[in-house]
């Protein structure tokens, strides 16, 4: 597609699209401010499980994009709900992740434990250690469900990238020989939730992201037209995944 797609609603990734670490991406701020002024509804979907919806909306608002927590769908929210399909309420769950992931797990009625457990829920954990790996390994080899928030190997930050939750999933998979169930992008779960929030139809909605293997693949799996923006991860991604439109910066979508 040589021209930007026409749309009535927007679903967008955050890291690498709206900001890199703590720094807003000016072209994205301009685009979302313009859509807000025009009454174009938008929601954000993020594989980052370390922040709550309120934390994320506060960060985006501080950058000048008017957003409420209701417009945010995180992988932590979706993963905690998915637990209900895998283990009974009240079961002990070993959480490998940030405090936010543990809190959401408790809020959904599960006991968070340090060792053992009926499930091991893994997200981005900057405190990950060899002991963490060993505890997760023991639980999974003893039959615990292995659930991951997202498969991202890299996260864009100022000046480069840092390892994502996918690197931890791969380490635990190597240690156990068990592949995780993953709920974040490229699975379409977050996109479906965002469509419900917006009350939008797939034919009128565009999915925006910087990573082909996660953002664009998830949008396509949900039946949306997709836009890749080149302000985030520079990895070219799988050659088998092609967005409907490729933009250097997000303001290219402003007509």
N, C-alpha and C positions, 0 to 999 in steps of 0.2 A: 504494500500500500504506500503510495507516494505522498498522499495527503493525510493529515491527521484524521482519525475517525470522528464521526459525529456521535455525541452521547448526551444523556440527560442526568446521569449519576456517575460518581467516581468512587472506586475502591482503590486504595493505595497502600503500598508498603511504606515503611518509615526510614529505617537505616539505609543510607545511600540514596534515598529519594528526597526526603524532607530535610534530613540533617546527616552529618557525619560526626558521630560522637556528640559533643556539646555544641557544635557549630551548625547553624542553619544554612541551608543551601538557598541563596537569594532567589534564584529563578523559581524554585518550588514555592517559597513564601509568596512571591508575586502571583503565581498561578492560583494557589488556593485562596488567597485574598480576593482575586478576581471572581472565582467561582462562588465564593460566599456572597459577594456583592450581587451576583446575578441570580442567586437563589438555587444554584446547582448543589444538590445534596452530596455529601461525601462522608466516607468512613475509612478508618485506617486498620489494616491488619498487620500484625507484627509477630514474627517468630521469636522475638525476644521475650523470655519468660521472667526476667529479673525485676520488671516494674509492673505496678498495678495500673489499671485503666486510668485512675485518677492521677497517678504520677505522670503518665504519658500525656494526658490532656493538659496538665499544668505546664509541662515542658513545651508542648506545641503552642499553647496560648502565649507563653512568654516570648515565643519567636514571632508572634503577630498573626497566627492563624487561629481564628475563633473555633474552638472545639470543646465538646463536652465528653465526660467519661463514657457516655452511652455510644459515642461514635468510635470507640476503640475496642477491637477484638484482639486478645493476646493468645499465644499458644498455651500459656499457663491456664487460662480460663477453659479452653477447649479440652486440654489434657485432664484437668480435674473432673470435668463432666464425663469424659470417656472412661474414667476409672469405674464408674457405676455399671458399665457394661462388662467389666472384667473381674472385679472383686466385690464382695458384699459391703454395704455401708458399715462403718465402724471398724473395718479391718485395718491392721497395721500396714503402713506404707513407708518404705525407706525412700526419702527424698534426697536426690543428689542435685542440688540447685541452690538458688538464692533464697533469702528469707521470704520473698513474695510467693514463690512456688510452694513453700511449706505452709504459708498462711492460707493460701487458696485451697490447698489439699485439706487442711483442718476445717475450713469453712464448708467444705462439701461433705463433712461428717466422717473423715478418716483420722485415725491415730497416726501421727508421724513418729517413726522410730529411727534409731541410729543404726540398728543391725537387724538382720532377718527381714521379716515382713512378707505379706502376701503379694506385694508388688514393689518394684523398684522404678521410681519415676525420676527421669533424668532430664535436666535442662542445663542452661549455662551456669557453671559453678566455678567462680574464680578462686575458690578455696580448695579445689580438687587436689587430692594427694594420693599417694600409693595406697594408704590405708583406706581411703574412700573406694578406690578400685577394688581392693581385696574384699571389703564388706559387700559391695554390690555383686561381686563375683560369687561369693558364698551363697547369698540369697537366691540368685538366679539359678545357680546349679542345684539348689534345693527345691526348685520349682516355682519361684516367684515370677510373676508376670513382669516383663521388661517393656516399659513404656517410655518413649521419648517425646519431648515437646517439639523438636524440630531437627532437621539434618544439616543445618548450615555449618560448613567448615570454616568460613571466614566471615568476620563482621567488619564493615568499613568504619574507620575512626579517622580523626584528624591525623594526616601524615601516613596513612597506610591501612593495614588490617590487623585484627587480632583473632586468635582461634575462637570458633563458635562451638555451640553445644554438640554439633555433629562430630567434632574431634573426640569428645568424651564418649559419645555413643559408640564410635568405632573402637575405642580402647576397651570398653566393656564387652563389646561384641567379640573382639579378639580374645579376651580373657575367658569368655564363656562358650563361644561357638554358637550363641543364640542371637538371632537378629531381632532388633526392637520393633515394636509397633510404634509408628510415628504419626502424630496427628497434625503437625504444622505443615506449612507449604513445603513440598508440592502437592500434598493432599488438599482437597477443596473445602475441608471443614470450615476454616476461618472465613473463606469467601462466602459460603452459604450463610453463615451467621451474619456477615455484614450486609448481604442482600436483604435478609429479614429485617435488620435494623432500618435500612433505608426504605423498605417497601418497594424496592426497585425490581425491574424485570431484567433478565440477562441480556436481552436484545438491546436495551437502552443504556447499559452500564459498561464502563471500561475499567480494566484492571491495569494499574501502573506499578512497575517494579524495576529494579536494576539487575536482578539475577534471573537468567533464563531457567536454570534448573529448579528454582523454587517459585519465585513470583510469577513468572510467565507460564510455567507449567501448571501452577495452581489455577490461574485465571482460565487457561484453556480447558482444564479438567472440569471447571464449573460452567463452561459454556459462554464465557465472556470474550469480547475482543480485548486484545492486550497491547500495551505500550511499554517498550523497554526504554528507560532513560539512562544515559551513560554518565551519571554523576556519582555512582557508587562503586561496587566491586568491578574491577577491570577485566576479570576473567571472561574470555569470550563465551564460555558455556558450551553446552552440547550443540553440535551442528544440526541435530534432528529437531531442535525446538526453535521455531521462528515466530517472533512477535508480529502482530498485524502492522505495527508502526514502530520505527526506531528513531528516537530523538536524542540529540546531544544534551539538551536541557528541557525541563518541564514546561517552560513558558512557550515552547514551540506548539503546545496544544491550544494556546489562546488564539481565538479567531477574531 
